[in-house]
Amino acid sequence: MNHAIAFRQPEPQGHPRAAMHRAALAPSPEQRSVTLQFDDNGLLPLLYGEHDRHLARIEQRLGIRLGSRGNRVTIAGAAGRTETAEAVLRDLWRRLERGQSVGTAEVEAALRMAEGEAEGDPRLPLQDKPEIRTRKGAIAPRTPAQAAYMEMLSRHEMVFGVGPAGTGKTYLAVAQGVALLQAGRVDRIVLSRPAVEAGERLGFLPGDMKEKVDPYLRPLYDALHDMLPAEQVARRIASGEIEIAPLAFMRGRTLAHCFAILDEAQNTTAAQMKMFLTRMGEGTRMVVTGDPTQVDLPAGQRSGLAEALDVLGGVPGIGVAGFDERDVVRHPLVAKIVAAYGRADEARAQVARDRAEEAGRAGGQSERRGKKDKDGAGK
């Protein structure tokens, strides 16, 4: 990034934005003030956003103050948060210098990454963010967990991505598969999902078998079309370079020299999961993704994903990437919904534990009374 950084107390005069925040920029032992200077005035409107909305979002999220004057931006606030804001602006400026776009999504991503690094998030493996490069462009992580996941995808032959919806588990796995296919490091991509009936019966859906299962596989098609032109997706599917199939079609096969993804793995049975994992052949990489909180299996049947994580935890060569509501990159409300459901699940689990303990105490008291009555009758 081409900019100069100087540490100074901002002038009280100047840009109206700086004047508006004059009180917040006053010296304080807990505060720090940094001025960044950017050398390309043509990119500044893109950095600031329409009506300075990008700067306003950074202020709101971090609780700091930003003052812009010409090609200079002054950051003032608590020392740690000032450093985080500085890292965010640096990251966004680098994107602009590379000719990449900066919008609301990119600002949110830069904030998540900078906050995770500032907090020493153990899921963030690198100072420089990894990228998955496809011919349609580079795909960068939007959260520290995504950065760790992308690092695992590049290093491990088998990776489990586990967490709530909207965290990019499947999208990034498909991106890695497309990148390896385009680089000639694998011969094909195999994408699979269990066709679990969530409230509807497949037999009652119209059409032949392909038409019945295609709706279950639609998210995989959508991800592919984000990575490749539509005509190339169709051509590669027709040639067999990309195969999208229900999990049931995997039995009896050996998957060699391919990138295999099992999506929605929480809806596999233990037998199905073992069957899929043992399809792995020479030169193959596998990614298994799922959300343990959204199991559509019949009541009482344990998810194959949960069992696999228990059985395979700690096995060398297998990476497990965990995501939570902080990593949701869809609408901000999705993260709040995931968190709310998590709290509700925990509350129900606590009630169940309390009832079990209460039943155990009641059972113990009943057993002691029975023994006392029996001893009394014996006398």
One Martini backbone bead per residue (centre of mass of N, CA, C, O) as a GRO file, in nm:
protein
  379
    1MET     BB    1   0.095   0.037   0.024
    2ASN     BB    2   0.063   0.382  -0.072
    3HIS     BB    3   0.161   0.534   0.226
    4ALA     BB    4   0.157   0.770   0.481
    5ILE     BB    5   0.255   0.781   0.832
    6ALA     BB    6   0.127   0.989   1.095
    7PHE     BB    7   0.165   1.128   1.424
    8ARG     BB    8  -0.117   1.328   1.527
    9GLN     BB    9  -0.293   1.612   1.596
   10PRO     BB   10  -0.562   1.732   1.476
   11GLU     BB   11  -0.705   1.978   1.323
   12PRO     BB   12  -0.984   2.181   1.391
   13GLN     BB   13  -0.975   2.239   1.107
   14GLY     BB   14  -1.172   2.192   0.802
   15HIS     BB   15  -1.329   1.936   0.757
   16PRO     BB   16  -1.645   1.877   0.860
   17ARG     BB   17  -1.587   1.597   0.983
   18ALA     BB   18  -1.364   1.688   1.173
   19ALA     BB   19  -1.531   1.897   1.326
   20MET     BB   20  -1.750   1.702   1.433
   21HIS     BB   21  -1.496   1.528   1.587
   22ARG     BB   22  -1.326   1.709   1.781
   23ALA     BB   23  -1.385   1.593   2.065
   24ALA     BB   24  -1.284   1.298   2.001
   25LEU     BB   25  -0.976   1.414   1.932
   26ALA     BB   26  -0.894   1.456   2.199
   27PRO     BB   27  -0.674   1.425   2.429
   28SER     BB   28  -0.571   1.098   2.563
   29PRO     BB   29  -0.432   0.835   2.723
   30GLU     BB   30  -0.627   0.619   2.555
   31GLN     BB   31  -0.551   0.767   2.297
   32ARG     BB   32  -0.526   0.767   1.932
   33SER     BB   33  -0.349   0.921   1.648
   34VAL     BB   34  -0.402   0.883   1.289
   35THR     BB   35  -0.244   0.949   0.965
   36LEU     BB   36  -0.352   0.897   0.636
   37GLN     BB   37  -0.189   0.883   0.309
   38PHE     BB   38  -0.304   0.912  -0.024
   39ASP     BB   39  -0.190   0.894  -0.383
   40ASP     BB   40  -0.501   0.835  -0.506
   41ASN     BB   41  -0.771   1.025  -0.578
   42GLY     BB   42  -0.944   0.825  -0.759
   43LEU     BB   43  -0.992   0.609  -0.504
   44LEU     BB   44  -1.130   0.757  -0.265
   45PRO     BB   45  -1.438   0.722  -0.321
   46LEU     BB   46  -1.419   0.410  -0.288
   47LEU     BB   47  -1.319   0.409   0.005
   48TYR     BB   48  -1.549   0.590   0.136
   49GLY     BB   49  -1.798   0.612  -0.020
   50GLU     BB   50  -2.106   0.694  -0.032
   51HIS     BB   51  -2.123   0.942   0.182
   52ASP     BB   52  -1.910   0.790   0.369
   53ARG     BB   53  -2.014   0.492   0.449
   54HIS     BB   54  -1.755   0.336   0.516
   55LEU     BB   55  -1.658   0.516   0.745
   56ALA     BB   56  -1.917   0.494   0.915
   57ARG     BB   57  -1.898   0.185   0.963
   58ILE     BB   58  -1.627   0.184   1.109
   59GLU     BB   59  -1.710   0.364   1.338
   60GLN     BB   60  -1.949   0.196   1.446
   61ARG     BB   61  -1.795  -0.076   1.497
   62LEU     BB   62  -1.530   0.060   1.667
   63GLY     BB   63  -1.561   0.342   1.815
   64ILE     BB   64  -1.451   0.563   1.623
   65ARG     BB   65  -1.275   0.834   1.448
   66LEU     BB   66  -1.326   0.997   1.126
   67GLY     BB   67  -1.114   1.216   0.924
   68SER     BB   68  -1.153   1.397   0.620
   69ARG     BB   69  -0.877   1.544   0.406
   70GLY     BB   70  -0.868   1.477   0.119
   71ASN     BB   71  -0.594   1.237   0.126
   72ARG     BB   72  -0.686   1.227   0.436
   73VAL     BB   73  -0.693   1.012   0.733
   74THR     BB   74  -0.830   1.028   1.057
   75ILE     BB   75  -0.759   0.845   1.354
   76ALA     BB   76  -0.964   0.808   1.659
   77GLY     BB   77  -0.890   0.637   1.971
   78ALA     BB   78  -0.848   0.358   2.084
   79ALA     BB   79  -0.566   0.199   2.026
   80GLY     BB   80  -0.669  -0.079   1.925
   81ARG     BB   81  -0.895   0.038   1.731
   82THR     BB   82  -0.712   0.209   1.559
   83GLU     BB   83  -0.548  -0.027   1.444
   84THR     BB   84  -0.788  -0.168   1.313
   85ALA     BB   85  -0.870   0.063   1.122
   86GLU     BB   86  -0.604   0.071   0.975
   87ALA     BB   87  -0.618  -0.220   0.865
   88VAL     BB   88  -0.875  -0.180   0.701
   89LEU     BB   89  -0.777   0.048   0.511
   90ARG     BB   90  -0.542  -0.106   0.394
   91ASP     BB   91  -0.701  -0.342   0.274
   92LEU     BB   92  -0.885  -0.171   0.087
   93TRP     BB   93  -0.657  -0.031  -0.071
   94ARG     BB   94  -0.532  -0.285  -0.193
   95ARG     BB   95  -0.776  -0.361  -0.360
   96LEU     BB   96  -0.782  -0.105  -0.535
   97GLU     BB   97  -0.492  -0.138  -0.653
   98ARG     BB   98  -0.586  -0.426  -0.788
   99GLY     BB   99  -0.891  -0.362  -0.907
  100GLN     BB  100  -1.088  -0.399  -0.682
  101SER     BB  101  -1.367  -0.408  -0.510
  102VAL     BB  102  -1.564  -0.177  -0.288
  103GLY     BB  103  -1.797  -0.269  -0.047
  104THR     BB  104  -1.987  -0.367   0.203
  105ALA     BB  105  -1.872  -0.658   0.211
  106GLU     BB  106  -1.569  -0.574   0.224
  107VAL     BB  107  -1.585  -0.412   0.484
  108GLU     BB  108  -1.685  -0.641   0.664
  109ALA     BB  109  -1.448  -0.830   0.610
  110ALA     BB  110  -1.221  -0.643   0.712
  111LEU     BB  111  -1.330  -0.624   0.999
  112ARG     BB  112  -1.321  -0.923   1.076
  113MET     BB  113  -1.021  -0.967   1.024
  114ALA     BB  114  -0.903  -0.743   1.209
  115GLU     BB  115  -1.039  -0.836   1.472
  116GLY     BB  116  -0.918  -1.121   1.480
  117GLU     BB  117  -0.620  -1.030   1.487
  118ALA     BB  118  -0.642  -0.846   1.742
  119GLU     BB  119  -0.753  -1.106   1.919
  120GLY     BB  120  -0.592  -1.366   1.840
  121ASP     BB  121  -0.712  -1.561   1.644
  122PRO     BB  122  -0.650  -1.903   1.602
  123ARG     BB  123  -0.783  -1.918   1.298
  124LEU     BB  124  -0.547  -1.723   1.211
  125PRO     BB  125  -0.260  -1.815   1.023
  126LEU     BB  126  -0.217  -1.533   0.864
  127GLN     BB  127  -0.118  -1.224   0.777
  128ASP     BB  128  -0.170  -1.317   0.494
  129LYS     BB  129  -0.413  -1.373   0.291
  130PRO     BB  130  -0.560  -1.609   0.141
  131GLU     BB  131  -0.608  -1.753  -0.196
  132ILE     BB  132  -0.837  -1.831  -0.456
  133ARG     BB  133  -0.756  -1.911  -0.790
  134THR     BB  134  -0.939  -1.811  -1.065
  135ARG     BB  135  -1.039  -1.713  -1.382
  136LYS     BB  136  -1.263  -1.518  -1.232
  137GLY     BB  137  -1.081  -1.491  -0.976
  138ALA     BB  138  -1.019  -1.392  -0.656
  139ILE     BB  139  -1.057  -1.559  -0.337
  140ALA     BB  140  -1.132  -1.426  -0.025
  141PRO     BB  141  -1.147  -1.397   0.294
  142ARG     BB  142  -1.400  -1.283   0.557
  143THR     BB  143  -1.267  -1.461   0.783
  144PRO     BB  144  -1.067  -1.629   0.994
  145ALA     BB  145  -1.199  -1.908   0.939
  146GLN     BB  146  -1.166  -1.898   0.633
  147ALA     BB  147  -0.860  -1.884   0.634
  148ALA     BB  148  -0.814  -2.157   0.774
  149TYR     BB  149  -0.971  -2.327   0.568
  150MET     BB  150  -0.800  -2.255   0.317
  151GLU     BB  151  -0.542  -2.370   0.433
  152MET     BB  152  -0.642  -2.661   0.459
  153LEU     BB  153  -0.718  -2.708   0.158
  154SER     BB  154  -0.405  -2.678   0.070
  155ARG     BB  155  -0.282  -2.918   0.282
  156HIS     BB  156  -0.520  -3.123   0.283
  157GLU     BB  157  -0.690  -3.423   0.186
  158MET     BB  158  -0.881  -3.385   0.446
  159VAL     BB  159  -1.191  -3.194   0.512
  160PHE     BB  160  -1.373  -3.034   0.773
  161GLY     BB  161  -1.677  -2.834   0.756
  162VAL     BB  162  -1.811  -2.672   1.053
  163GLY     BB  163  -2.137  -2.513   1.053
  164PRO     BB  164  -2.324  -2.271   0.975
  165ALA     BB  165  -2.500  -2.104   0.776
  166GLY     BB  166  -2.318  -1.873   0.570
  167THR     BB  167  -1.979  -1.945   0.593
  168GLY     BB  168  -1.853  -2.089   0.313
  169LYS     BB  169  -1.794  -2.394   0.293
  170THR     BB  170  -1.886  -2.473   0.002
  171TYR     BB  171  -1.780  -2.242  -0.172
  172LEU     BB  172  -1.472  -2.283  -0.107
  173ALA     BB  173  -1.456  -2.575  -0.199
  174VAL     BB  174  -1.534  -2.524  -0.493
  175ALA     BB  175  -1.307  -2.324  -0.552
  176GLN     BB  176  -1.075  -2.524  -0.503
  177GLY     BB  177  -1.159  -2.728  -0.716
  178VAL     BB  178  -1.145  -2.537  -0.961
  179ALA     BB  179  -0.849  -2.455  -0.929
  180LEU     BB  180  -0.732  -2.747  -0.960
  181LEU     BB  181  -0.855  -2.807  -1.237
  182GLN     BB  182  -0.726  -2.563  -1.392
  183ALA     BB  183  -0.424  -2.662  -1.297
  184GLY     BB  184  -0.417  -2.994  -1.325
  185ARG     BB  185  -0.437  -3.150  -1.026
  186VAL     BB  186  -0.711  -3.248  -1.137
  187ASP     BB  187  -0.958  -3.422  -1.335
  188ARG     BB  188  -1.199  -3.381  -1.118
  189ILE     BB  189  -1.534  -3.315  -0.997
  190VAL     BB  190  -1.712  -3.418  -0.694
  191LEU     BB  191  -2.057  -3.372  -0.617
  192SER     BB  192  -2.234  -3.421  -0.300
  193ARG     BB  193  -2.560  -3.538  -0.170
  194PRO     BB  194  -2.806  -3.594   0.044
  195ALA     BB  195  -3.146  -3.707  -0.025
  196VAL     BB  196  -3.323  -3.559   0.198
  197GLU     BB  197  -3.647  -3.560   0.340
  198ALA     BB  198  -3.781  -3.234   0.411
  199GLY     BB  199  -4.124  -3.297   0.416
  200GLU     BB  200  -4.071  -3.473   0.154
  201ARG     BB  201  -4.135  -3.691  -0.118
  202LEU     BB  202  -3.977  -3.805  -0.389
  203GLY     BB  203  -4.210  -3.977  -0.523
  204PHE     BB  204  -4.401  -3.700  -0.547
  205LEU     BB  205  -4.219  -3.591  -0.746
  206PRO     BB  206  -4.158  -3.474  -1.042
  207GLY     BB  207  -4.019  -3.685  -1.264
  208ASP     BB  208  -3.724  -3.795  -1.282
  209MET     BB  209  -3.450  -3.856  -1.103
  210LYS     BB  210  -3.302  -3.594  -1.176
  211GLU     BB  211  -3.546  -3.404  -1.113
  212LYS     BB  212  -3.567  -3.491  -0.810
  213VAL     BB  213  -3.252  -3.417  -0.718
  214ASP     BB  214  -3.168  -3.130  -0.818
  215PRO     BB  215  -3.273  -2.948  -0.582
  216TYR     BB  216  -3.050  -3.058  -0.379
  217LEU     BB  217  -2.802  -2.949  -0.589
  218ARG     BB  218  -2.823  -2.641  -0.650
  219PRO     BB  219  -2.593  -2.507  -0.472
  220LEU     BB  220  -2.366  -2.631  -0.649
  221TYR     BB  221  -2.436  -2.492  -0.911
  222ASP     BB  222  -2.414  -2.201  -0.808
  223ALA     BB  223  -2.115  -2.210  -0.734
  224LEU     BB  224  -2.007  -2.280  -1.015
  225HIS     BB  225  -2.123  -2.018  -1.161
  226ASP     BB  226  -1.922  -1.831  -0.995
  227MET     BB  227  -1.648  -1.964  -1.130
  228LEU     BB  228  -1.798  -2.024  -1.409
  229PRO     BB  229  -1.902  -2.036  -1.701
  230ALA     BB  230  -2.186  -2.173  -1.814
  231GLU     BB  231  -2.068  -2.326  -2.065
  232GLN     BB  232  -1.841  -2.468  -1.900
  233VAL     BB  233  -2.015  -2.623  -1.707
  234ALA     BB  234  -2.170  -2.785  -1.920
  235ARG     BB  235  -1.922  -2.914  -2.059
  236ARG     BB  236  -1.799  -3.053  -1.801
  237ILE     BB  237  -2.044  -3.225  -1.738
  238ALA     BB  238  -2.061  -3.375  -2.012
  239SER     BB  239  -1.749  -3.489  -1.984
  240GLY     BB  240  -1.700  -3.543  -1.649
  241GLU     BB  241  -1.534  -3.322  -1.487
  242ILE     BB  242  -1.826  -3.276  -1.370
  243GLU     BB  243  -1.992  -3.413  -1.080
  244ILE     BB  244  -2.344  -3.448  -0.991
  245ALA     BB  245  -2.448  -3.637  -0.697
  246PRO     BB  246  -2.588  -3.850  -0.515
  247LEU     BB  247  -2.475  -4.044  -0.263
  248ALA     BB  248  -2.591  -4.323  -0.363
  249PHE     BB  249  -2.388  -4.317  -0.627
  250MET     BB  250  -2.106  -4.398  -0.464
  251ARG     BB  251  -2.135  -4.686  -0.450
  252GLY     BB  252  -1.849  -4.885  -0.543
  253ARG     BB  253  -1.644  -4.658  -0.571
  254THR     BB  254  -1.346  -4.492  -0.707
  255LEU     BB  255  -1.176  -4.189  -0.622
  256ALA     BB  256  -0.960  -4.056  -0.863
  257HIS     BB  257  -0.814  -3.766  -0.926
  258CYS     BB  258  -0.997  -3.582  -0.722
  259PHE     BB  259  -1.258  -3.352  -0.614
  260ALA     BB  260  -1.439  -3.413  -0.317
  261ILE     BB  261  -1.783  -3.329  -0.219
  262LEU     BB  262  -1.965  -3.324   0.091
  263ASP     BB  263  -2.278  -3.212   0.142
  264GLU     BB  264  -2.480  -3.212   0.404
  265ALA     BB  265  -2.355  -3.432   0.621
  266GLN     BB  266  -2.570  -3.435   0.858
  267ASN     BB  267  -2.762  -3.634   0.654
  268THR     BB  268  -2.597  -3.872   0.731
  269THR     BB  269  -2.514  -4.172   0.792
  270ALA     BB  270  -2.278  -4.370   0.915
  271ALA     BB  271  -2.263  -4.552   0.660
  272GLN     BB  272  -2.243  -4.326   0.447
  273MET     BB  273  -1.988  -4.192   0.548
  274LYS     BB  274  -1.800  -4.433   0.527
  275MET     BB  275  -1.844  -4.480   0.227
  276PHE     BB  276  -1.734  -4.209   0.125
  277LEU     BB  277  -1.448  -4.203   0.259
  278THR     BB  278  -1.373  -4.495   0.112
  279ARG     BB  279  -1.345  -4.369  -0.193
  280MET     BB  280  -1.059  -4.292  -0.164
  281GLY     BB  281  -0.802  -4.219  -0.383
  282GLU     BB  282  -0.566  -4.148  -0.586
  283GLY     BB  283  -0.524  -3.803  -0.579
  284THR     BB  284  -0.736  -3.731  -0.356
  285ARG     BB  285  -0.975  -3.490  -0.246
  286MET     BB  286  -1.157  -3.405   0.062
  287VAL     BB  287  -1.486  -3.260   0.142
  288VAL     BB  288  -1.671  -3.192   0.448
  289THR     BB  289  -2.000  -3.060   0.496
  290GLY     BB  290  -2.174  -2.903   0.789
  291ASP     BB  291  -2.474  -2.879   1.013
  292PRO     BB  292  -2.548  -3.002   1.327
  293THR     BB  293  -2.830  -2.817   1.363
  294GLN     BB  294  -2.944  -2.951   1.061
  295VAL     BB  295  -3.117  -3.225   1.106
  296ASP     BB  296  -3.320  -3.461   0.884
  297LEU     BB  297  -3.335  -3.701   1.040
  298PRO     BB  298  -3.462  -3.930   1.208
  299ALA     BB  299  -3.554  -3.982   1.505
  300GLY     BB  300  -3.261  -4.117   1.673
  301GLN     BB  301  -3.061  -4.058   1.442
  302ARG     BB  302  -2.736  -4.046   1.383
  303SER     BB  303  -2.502  -3.855   1.263
  304GLY     BB  304  -2.233  -3.904   1.054
  305LEU     BB  305  -2.078  -3.648   1.127
  306ALA     BB  306  -2.060  -3.679   1.434
  307GLU     BB  307  -1.913  -3.952   1.426
  308ALA     BB  308  -1.666  -3.871   1.258
  309LEU     BB  309  -1.556  -3.658   1.456
  310ASP     BB  310  -1.510  -3.864   1.684
  311VAL     BB  311  -1.334  -4.082   1.531
  312LEU     BB  312  -1.126  -3.867   1.359
  313GLY     BB  313  -1.011  -3.720   1.581
  314GLY     BB  314  -0.659  -3.671   1.533
  315VAL     BB  315  -0.607  -3.758   1.254
  316PRO     BB  316  -0.371  -3.765   1.044
  317GLY     BB  317  -0.454  -3.543   0.763
  318ILE     BB  318  -0.701  -3.418   0.920
  319GLY     BB  319  -0.919  -3.147   0.884
  320VAL     BB  320  -1.079  -2.907   1.118
  321ALA     BB  321  -1.333  -2.666   1.058
  322GLY     BB  322  -1.465  -2.398   1.248
  323PHE     BB  323  -1.787  -2.245   1.287
  324ASP     BB  324  -1.977  -1.942   1.345
  325GLU     BB  325  -2.168  -1.659   1.372
  326ARG     BB  326  -1.915  -1.473   1.298
  327ASP     BB  327  -1.902  -1.619   0.988
  328VAL     BB  328  -2.138  -1.487   0.871
  329VAL     BB  329  -2.192  -1.364   0.513
  330ARG     BB  330  -2.457  -1.267   0.517
  331HIS     BB  331  -2.691  -1.133   0.650
  332PRO     BB  332  -2.671  -0.998   0.962
  333LEU     BB  333  -2.928  -1.152   1.069
  334VAL     BB  334  -2.820  -1.442   1.050
  335ALA     BB  335  -2.629  -1.430   1.292
  336LYS     BB  336  -2.855  -1.366   1.499
  337ILE     BB  337  -3.020  -1.621   1.449
  338VAL     BB  338  -2.806  -1.828   1.520
  339ALA     BB  339  -2.760  -1.725   1.810
  340ALA     BB  340  -3.052  -1.759   1.912
  341TYR     BB  341  -3.071  -2.064   1.864
  342GLY     BB  342  -2.832  -2.138   2.043
  343ARG     BB  343  -2.955  -2.035   2.308
  344ALA     BB  344  -3.209  -2.213   2.298
  345ASP     BB  345  -3.065  -2.487   2.297
  346GLU     BB  346  -2.914  -2.445   2.565
  347ALA     BB  347  -3.165  -2.408   2.740
  348ARG     BB  348  -3.288  -2.688   2.683
  349ALA     BB  349  -3.045  -2.852   2.781
  350GLN     BB  350  -3.053  -2.746   3.073
  351VAL     BB  351  -3.334  -2.848   3.143
  352ALA     BB  352  -3.269  -3.148   3.094
  353ARG     BB  353  -3.046  -3.167   3.307
  354ASP     BB  354  -3.215  -3.081   3.551
  355ARG     BB  355  -3.424  -3.312   3.528
  356ALA     BB  356  -3.224  -3.545   3.554
  357GLU     BB  357  -3.119  -3.469   3.834
  358GLU     BB  358  -3.394  -3.472   3.975
  359ALA     BB  359  -3.458  -3.770   3.908
  360GLY     BB  360  -3.210  -3.885   4.050
  361ARG     BB  361  -3.278  -3.784   4.334
  362ALA     BB  362  -3.556  -3.917   4.355
  363GLY     BB  363  -3.455  -4.208   4.316
  364GLY     BB  364  -3.268  -4.214   4.561
  365GLN     BB  365  -3.483  -4.158   4.778
  366SER     BB  366  -3.666  -4.403   4.710
  367GLU     BB  367  -3.451  -4.617   4.765
  368ARG     BB  368  -3.405  -4.543   5.063
  369ARG     BB  369  -3.698  -4.587   5.160
  370GLY     BB  370  -3.720  -4.885   5.077
  371LYS     BB  371  -3.489  -4.985   5.257
  372LYS     BB  372  -3.608  -4.889   5.525
  373ASP     BB  373  -3.874  -5.052   5.510
  374LYS     BB  374  -3.736  -5.329   5.490
  375ASP     BB  375  -3.583  -5.317   5.757
  376GLY     BB  376  -3.836  -5.278   5.938
  377ALA     BB  377  -3.979  -5.545   5.858
  378GLY     BB  378  -3.749  -5.735   5.960
  379LYS     BB  379  -3.789  -5.647   6.267
   0.00000   0.00000   0.00000
